[in-house]
Structure formats: C-alpha cells, structure tokens
Amino acid sequence: MLSGGDGNHNLHARTSFNLSGHLTPNKSRRPLVIAERVAVAVERPSPRPPTTGNAVGPGQKLGCMAGLDERLHNAARQGDVSAVTAALAAGADPNLMFGGDQWTPLVCAAYTGHTACVEVLLAAGADPNKACMGLACYTSLQAAASALSAECTAALLAAGAQPLHKSAGYTPLHNAAHAIHDPYARRPLADPLPVLRLLVAAAPQAAGMEDFNGLTPLEYALDCGSCVRPKPNGRPHVPAAACLIDHGVLQPAWYVLKALQRAEAAALPLHPKLASRQALPSWLWDLMPSPCPGLGAALPAVLERSVEEAGLLVRKLPAADRDRLRMAALCLACGRRPSRLALLPTPIIWHLLAMAMAG
C-alpha cells in the first residue's frame, strides 16, 4: 500500500522497498536496513577449510596442492634445498608455472643463482627448455645467463638446455651480454666471462645471431648500440667482446668492424683480434684505425691467408712497430747469408717477426 503524501512527484525520494516488497518511508527505513545487514552478517557462516582429503587448518595453506606449488616456487627462489626437496616429495609439479610472472621453479632457482636447487629440480624432471609465459619469457638457461651464474649455466647445459633457443627474441648469449651493463641485474658485479665461454663453446654461432632489435651479443658486450639504435656513451666490456670475437662465429667482417667503430677508442685492442679471425678486403683495411696499436700480433694469421693482406696490415702499424719489423727482417736476412743455412720454416719466421714487433 502506498503511504499518503503531498503528490506523486516526490514519492520516489520519500519511499523505498523493504525486504517484503512493501513501500516504506526512507527515514524510518534506514535503521531497519542497518539492522538487517548486521543480522545477515552475523548469521552468514565464515569460510572454513575442508575436513577431508589433504585438509589443513588456518595458517597451514601450504599443505594443499596449490600451497605446495607456491612453497616450491618460494623455496626455489630463496635457495632452500630442503624445502624444495620436501615440496617435490609431497607431489609439487616441478614444471608448473606459478604467480604473476608465470615462472617455473627451475627458472626461479636459475635466476637467483641457486645451483643446488637447480640440480634437485632437474633430477625431479624439470624441463630445462620450458619457457615462461609472463612478461619476462625466460627459459631456465636464459635466467641463469641473466644472473651471470656459471654454475647454473653448466648444470643446465649438461641437462640438455638448448643454447640457441630464442625466447622473447633473445638467445641465452644475448641475455648474458646484456646483463654485463644492466643496472637492474641481480648480480651486476659477477664476472661474465665464465658464462660467456660456456655458452659460446656450446653454440659458437650464437655470437653472430641478432635479437628482435637487430643487435648481436657482441654489440651488447660493447654497449655501443647499432646503426638503428645508437648509444654513443657506451662502456665496452673489452674482455667479454674479445671472448666473443676469439671463439664465436661472427657476422661478416664489415658488420663487426662497424660495431667496433661505434665503440670508438675503447675498442682499439679488439681490432687485431678481428684481423686474426676474419679476412679483410682492401676497402675494409681502409676503415681500420691508423695507427692501430697491437696490430702486429695479427701478422702471422694474416700472412697465412695472404701476403697482399699482410702488406695492408703493415701500413696500419704504428711507426715504432714498422721499424722493429724492418729491423727483424734485416737481421733474419743477414743471419742467413754467411752461414748459408736453410731458410727457416715460414711459420717460425712469421712468429719471430710478430715477436719483434711486440718488443
């Protein structure tokens, strides 16, 4: 029944429905609504854990299966080997992706550099090549490379982790080279060379592979950017770049030389390594810095390829190195004439000349 009033235009503002469906004035309705809500809240049963199966009481959520997975991830991230072993024994899945980042326990352990946890998870059947589905789509080998953890990297490679597998556009070698200069890296002070050597030995061709930005691991080690993405204030990590040049299968010589030029004076020690590894046509020798300190060390390797190319190398030597080379050649020639000794084997002569230029 409608309550009386002074017209229908203000009826909605003065009335509302109660629980039985009848209209009642708002002023008298407000205390009733509050009382009813309090009564419903008191009568509603609070959620209780199940009392069958793997039920646990409050504060023991980790005893259920979902809790086991959470416990396994936390233990792997924290390096708690005993907790990892206990969670696996209780039935936790070593390959389950969990949490907002959707990382597997193996990725958690590898990224934090906990080798013992990595080995326990691998023994329990964790897949070393499973990629995560979160923002950082790491494989476990990429996670270990990003952490610059040589121990984890070696364990994963021994378990069959693929060093050429790309996830999110990167290979593990990209991740390791990038971590050298990453200000947010978990272990920025770790020596990158052990990890780089392991990855290059496992897959030398990875040193010349480009990521989705068009950058190679060498360019990340040089921290010099690229023609498309310049980074003029780079700080080259010369030992890391030297490791990649010495042991990796690189891009063509012109590509590598351009990367060295972008690194400017800091990359001067790397030019002799490039000359030793790859043949350079005359137009590329024109792009080599002149004078180039230490270039004489590449003379034996260049002479094995071509005498003409060795002549191009000599033109780029510092004046003091050219003088020592000339003096060494004259000494070898003068020492042979009076004794009429047989000519020394060519490789020995080349090495003697290189040693002479080294001072």
C-alpha positions in Angstrom: 0.0 0.0 0.0 1.2 3.5 -0.9 1.7 5.9 2.0 -0.1 9.2 1.9 1.7 12.4 0.9 1.6 15.6 -1.0 1.7 14.2 -4.5 3.4 11.6 -6.6 6.3 13.8 -7.9 8.2 13.4 -4.6 7.2 9.8 -3.9 10.4 8.1 -5.0 12.5 10.4 -2.8 10.4 9.6 0.3 9.9 5.9 -0.1 11.8 2.6 -0.7 11.1 -1.1 -0.8 11.6 -3.2 2.3 12.5 -6.9 2.3 8.9 -7.9 2.0 8.4 -5.8 -1.1 6.3 -3.0 0.5 7.0 0.6 0.3 8.1 2.4 3.4 9.4 6.0 4.1 13.2 6.4 3.8 13.6 7.9 7.3 12.1 5.0 9.0 13.7 2.5 6.6 17.4 3.4 7.3 17.7 1.9 10.8 15.9 -1.2 9.6 18.3 -1.7 6.7 21.3 -1.4 9.1 19.8 -3.9 11.5 19.0 -6.4 8.7 22.5 -6.2 7.3 24.1 -6.8 10.7 21.8 -9.7 11.2 22.7 -11.3 7.9 26.4 -10.8 8.5 26.1 -12.5 11.9 24.1 -15.4 10.6 26.4 -16.0 7.5 28.9 -18.8 8.2 32.6 -17.9 7.9 34.6 -19.9 5.3 36.2 -23.0 6.8 38.8 -25.3 5.3 37.5 -28.7 4.1 37.7 -31.5 6.6 38.6 -34.3 4.1 41.4 -35.2 1.9 44.5 -33.0 2.3 42.7 -30.6 4.5 44.7 -28.3 6.8 43.8 -25.8 9.4 44.1 -22.0 9.2 47.7 -20.8 8.7 48.7 -24.1 7.0 47.6 -23.3 3.5 50.9 -24.6 2.1 49.8 -28.2 2.9 47.2 -28.3 0.0 48.3 -28.8 -3.6 48.1 -25.1 -4.5 50.1 -24.4 -1.5 52.7 -27.0 -2.4 53.3 -25.2 -5.7 53.6 -21.9 -4.0 56.0 -23.4 -1.5 58.1 -24.9 -4.2 58.4 -21.6 -6.1 59.3 -19.7 -2.9 61.9 -22.3 -1.8 63.5 -22.4 -5.3 63.7 -18.6 -5.4 65.2 -18.5 -1.9 67.6 -21.4 -2.5 66.1 -23.6 0.3 67.2 -27.0 -0.9 65.5 -28.9 1.9 62.2 -27.1 1.3 62.4 -27.8 -2.5 63.1 -31.5 -1.8 60.1 -31.7 0.7 57.7 -30.0 -1.7 58.7 -32.3 -4.6 58.3 -35.3 -2.3 54.8 -34.1 -1.4 53.8 -34.0 -5.1 54.5 -30.5 -6.2 54.9 -30.1 -10.0 58.5 -29.1 -11.0 57.2 -27.7 -14.3 54.2 -25.7 -13.1 54.2 -22.0 -13.9 53.0 -20.0 -10.9 52.4 -16.5 -9.8 52.1 -13.2 -11.7 55.4 -13.8 -13.5 54.4 -17.3 -14.5 57.9 -18.7 -13.9 58.7 -22.3 -13.3 60.5 -23.3 -10.2 63.6 -24.0 -12.3 63.6 -20.5 -13.7 63.2 -19.1 -10.2 66.3 -21.1 -9.0 68.4 -20.3 -12.1 67.6 -16.6 -12.0 68.7 -16.3 -8.3 71.8 -18.5 -9.0 71.0 -21.4 -6.6 72.8 -24.2 -8.3 71.8 -26.9 -5.7 68.1 -26.2 -6.2 68.6 -26.3 -10.0 70.2 -29.8 -9.7 67.4 -31.1 -7.4 64.7 -29.8 -9.8 66.4 -31.2 -12.9 66.7 -34.6 -11.1 62.9 -34.4 -10.4 62.1 -34.0 -14.1 62.1 -30.2 -14.5 62.2 -29.3 -18.2 65.3 -27.1 -18.9 63.8 -25.8 -22.1 60.3 -24.7 -20.9 59.7 -21.0 -21.5 57.6 -18.9 -19.1 54.5 -17.1 -20.2 54.9 -13.9 -18.2 56.4 -10.6 -19.2 60.0 -12.0 -19.0 59.6 -15.1 -21.1 62.7 -16.8 -19.9 63.9 -20.3 -20.3 65.9 -21.6 -17.4 69.2 -21.2 -19.4 68.3 -17.5 -20.1 67.6 -17.0 -16.5 71.0 -18.4 -15.5 72.7 -16.3 -18.2 70.9 -13.2 -17.0 72.2 -13.9 -13.5 75.7 -14.5 -14.8 75.7 -17.8 -12.9 78.3 -20.1 -14.4 77.4 -23.0 -12.1 73.7 -22.9 -13.0 74.6 -22.5 -16.7 76.9 -25.5 -16.7 74.2 -27.6 -14.9 71.5 -26.7 -17.4 73.7 -27.3 -20.4 74.6 -30.7 -19.1 70.9 -31.4 -18.7 70.1 -30.6 -22.3 69.2 -26.9 -22.3 69.3 -25.5 -25.8 71.8 -22.6 -26.1 70.2 -21.5 -29.4 66.6 -21.4 -28.2 65.1 -17.9 -28.6 62.6 -16.7 -26.1 61.2 -13.1 -26.3 63.6 -12.6 -29.2 66.8 -13.3 -27.3 69.2 -16.2 -27.0 70.9 -17.0 -23.7 74.1 -15.4 -25.0 72.1 -12.2 -25.6 70.9 -12.3 -22.0 74.4 -12.8 -20.6 76.0 -10.0 -22.8 73.1 -7.6 -21.9 73.4 -8.4 -18.1 77.0 -7.0 -18.2 75.7 -3.5 -18.5 72.2 -3.9 -17.0 71.9 -1.6 -14.0 69.0 -3.7 -12.7 70.9 -7.0 -12.9 70.7 -9.2 -9.8 74.4 -9.8 -9.8 76.0 -6.8 -11.6 79.4 -7.4 -10.2 79.7 -11.0 -11.3 82.4 -11.9 -13.9 80.6 -12.5 -17.2 83.5 -14.4 -18.8 82.8 -17.9 -17.4 79.2 -17.8 -18.6 80.1 -16.4 -22.0 82.7 -19.1 -22.5 80.3 -21.8 -21.6 77.6 -20.5 -24.0 80.0 -19.8 -26.9 81.5 -23.2 -26.5 78.1 -24.8 -26.6 76.9 -22.8 -29.6 79.6 -20.7 -31.4 77.0 -19.5 -34.0 75.0 -17.7 -31.2 77.7 -15.0 -31.2 76.5 -13.7 -34.6 72.8 -14.1 -34.1 70.6 -11.0 -34.0 67.8 -10.4 -31.5 64.5 -8.7 -32.3 66.3 -5.3 -32.1 68.8 -6.4 -34.7 71.6 -6.5 -32.2 74.2 -9.3 -31.7 75.7 -10.3 -28.3 78.9 -8.6 -29.4 77.1 -5.3 -29.7 75.6 -5.8 -26.2 79.1 -6.5 -24.8 80.4 -3.4 -26.5 77.4 -1.5 -25.2 77.6 0.7 -28.3 74.1 0.4 -29.8 73.7 -0.1 -33.5 73.1 2.0 -36.7 69.4 2.0 -35.9 69.7 2.3 -32.1 72.8 4.4 -31.3 74.3 4.5 -27.9 77.2 7.0 -28.0 78.0 6.8 -24.3 78.7 3.1 -24.2 81.2 1.5 -21.9 82.6 -1.5 -23.8 83.5 -4.6 -21.8 86.6 -5.4 -23.7 87.3 -8.9 -22.2 83.7 -10.0 -23.0 83.9 -8.7 -26.5 87.3 -10.3 -27.0 85.8 -13.7 -25.8 83.1 -13.5 -28.4 85.5 -12.4 -31.2 88.0 -15.2 -30.4 85.6 -18.1 -30.0 82.3 -17.2 -31.7 81.1 -17.4 -35.3 80.5 -13.7 -36.0 78.7 -11.6 -38.5 80.6 -10.6 -41.7 83.8 -8.6 -41.1 82.3 -5.3 -42.2 79.4 -5.7 -39.6 81.9 -6.4 -36.8 84.2 -3.5 -37.8 81.2 -1.1 -37.8 80.4 -2.2 -34.3 84.0 -1.7 -33.2 84.0 1.8 -34.7 80.9 2.8 -32.8 82.7 1.8 -29.6 85.5 4.2 -30.5 88.8 4.3 -28.8 87.9 1.8 -26.1 87.6 -1.0 -28.7 91.1 -0.4 -30.2 92.5 -3.6 -28.6 89.8 -5.6 -30.4 90.9 -4.7 -34.0 93.9 -7.1 -34.0 91.6 -9.9 -32.9 89.2 -9.2 -35.8 92.1 -9.1 -38.2 93.3 -12.5 -37.0 89.9 -14.1 -37.2 88.5 -12.8 -40.5 89.9 -11.9 -43.9 89.6 -8.2 -44.6 89.5 -6.9 -48.2 91.4 -3.7 -49.0 88.3 -1.4 -48.6 87.9 -2.7 -45.0 91.6 -2.2 -44.2 91.0 1.4 -45.2 88.4 1.6 -42.4 90.8 0.2 -39.8 92.2 2.8 -37.4 95.7 4.0 -38.2 97.9 3.6 -36.4 96.4 0.6 -34.7 98.4 -0.5 -31.6 98.9 -4.2 -31.2 98.0 -5.0 -34.8 101.4 -6.7 -35.3 100.1 -9.6 -33.2 97.7 -10.5 -36.1 100.6 -10.7 -38.7 101.1 -14.5 -38.5 97.4 -15.2 -39.1 97.2 -12.6 -41.9 100.3 -14.0 -43.6 98.8 -17.4 -43.6 95.9 -16.0 -45.6 97.6 -13.7 -48.0 100.9 -11.8 -48.4 99.0 -8.9 -50.0 96.7 -8.6 -47.0 99.8 -8.6 -44.8 101.1 -5.6 -46.7 97.8 -3.8 -46.0 98.3 -4.7 -42.3 101.9 -3.2 -42.2 100.5 0.1 -43.4 98.3 0.3 -40.3 101.2 -0.4 -37.9 102.5 2.3 -35.6 105.8 3.8 -36.8 107.8 2.1 -34.0 106.3 -1.3 -34.9 107.2 -0.8 -38.6 110.8 0.0 -37.6 111.1 -3.1 -35.4 109.6 -5.2 -38.2 112.1 -3.9 -40.7 115.0 -4.5 -38.3 113.9 -8.0 -37.6 113.6 -8.8 -41.3 117.1 -7.4 -41.9 118.5 -9.5 -39.0 116.9 -12.7 -40.4 118.3 -12.0 -43.9 121.8 -11.1 -42.6 122.0 -14.1 -40.3 121.2 -16.5 -43.2 123.8 -15.2 -45.8 127.2 -16.1 -44.3 126.2 -19.5 -43.0 124.1 -20.4 -46.0 121.7 -22.1 -43.7 118.4 -23.4 -45.0 115.6 -21.0 -44.8 113.6 -21.2 -41.5 110.1 -22.6 -41.8 107.7 -19.9 -42.8 105.5 -20.0 -39.7 108.6 -19.6 -37.5 109.7 -16.5 -39.5 106.2 -15.0 -39.1 106.2 -15.6 -35.4 109.7 -14.2 -35.0 108.6 -11.0 -36.8 105.5 -10.7 -34.7 107.6 -11.2 -31.5 110.0 -8.5 -32.7 107.1 -6.0 -33.1 105.8 -6.9 -29.6 109.1 -5.5 -28.3 
